[in-house]
Amino acid sequence: MKMADTTSQNLSLSTKTVNSNRYRIFKKLALDHAVALIKLALKHRVIGSEMA
């Protein structure tokens, strides 16, 4: 199962909504892929290294 499918089920949202919001976040943060988002979250201590 894809991450967007799992997230949409957990939040009771459509997969399209999750993907749209994901795209907007990437655009606002000037990121082009998920690895860059994870690195940014680690840098700003939004997540710990045990979660990555």
Residue pairs with C-beta under 8 A, 6 or more apart in sequence:
2 15
4 15
4 18
4 19
4 22
5 15
7 13
7 18
8 14
8 15
8 17
8 18
11 18
25 31
25 37
26 32
26 37
29 37
29 40
31 37
31 40
38 47
38 52
40 46
41 47
41 52
42 48
42 49
42 52
